[in-house]
Amino acid sequence: MPTRRSRSAAPAPGPVHVTRQVHFNAAHRLHNPAKSAAWNRRTYGPCNNPRWHGHNYVLEVTVAGEPDPDTGYVIDLKALKDVIERRIVADCDHRNLNEEVTWLRGVIPTAENLAVAFWQRLADALPPGPGRLHRVRLFETPRNFVDYHGPAAAGG
């Protein structure tokens, strides 16, 4: 009977992108307190409603890297899920982003600003390994989403 030899994963020809998707629901209001009420209404329209509005957000977090030769993983998806749940979803799900999420205080919670804030929450929280944060994608609606790839390189 032939025996099967165990072997490490073959080296990848370039980075592999691994993505975890999560869902959460939250309310917010787009409002710049430095501007007039008329400016806010004109700029944000119904999203400036003082009684708030909500979204069923979809967050995708992508980690890129060469698969580890021992595990074949860029990142353990369970570990990535746990970090996203702990650092983002636990604070944001079924919350008012303007009033209840301390690390969003003073941030106008547009999808763009949320993607940047989520990157900042995740960047240093990933487990050790070959993977590095590559992209945060946030859907506000099925047709409206933003991508953030992290801070621009110095001089670029």
Secondary structure, DSSP 8 states (H G I E B T S, - for coil): ------------SS-EEEEEEEEEEEEE----TTS-HHHHHHHHGGGG-TT-EEEEEEEEEEEEE---TTT--SS-HHHHHHHHIIIIIHHHTTEETTTT-GGGTT----HHHHHHHHHHHHTTTS-SSS-EEEEEEEESSSS-EEEE--S--TT-
